[in-house]
Amino acid sequence: MISNNKQGCIYDLSSSILRSEKWRRQLEVKYHDPRNGRAAERLNQLAIEIGDLTDEQFSELKPFYSWSSPTWE
C-alpha cells in the first residue's frame, strides 16, 4: 500500500507548500518586496512538482511521514 501513503504524503506536502505560497503573496503585497513574489512562484512550482514524487523518493520520506504528525500539517 505504498501508493495510499504516498498519495497522502503528496497531498500534505502540496497543501503545506501552497499555504506558504499564499503567505508569501500576502507579504509581497504588504511590503512591496519582489523577493516574496519570486519565492511564491517557486513554491507554486514545487507544489506542482511534488506530484511527481517517485516511490524511491517516498521510501526515503516514509520513516518521517505520518498524516497525524504536526510536522506534516
Buried (B, 14 or more C-beta within 10 A) or exposed (E): EEEEBBEBBBBBBBBBBBEBBEBBBEBBEEEEEEEBBEBBEEBBEBBEEBEEBEEEEBEEBBEEBBEEEEEBE
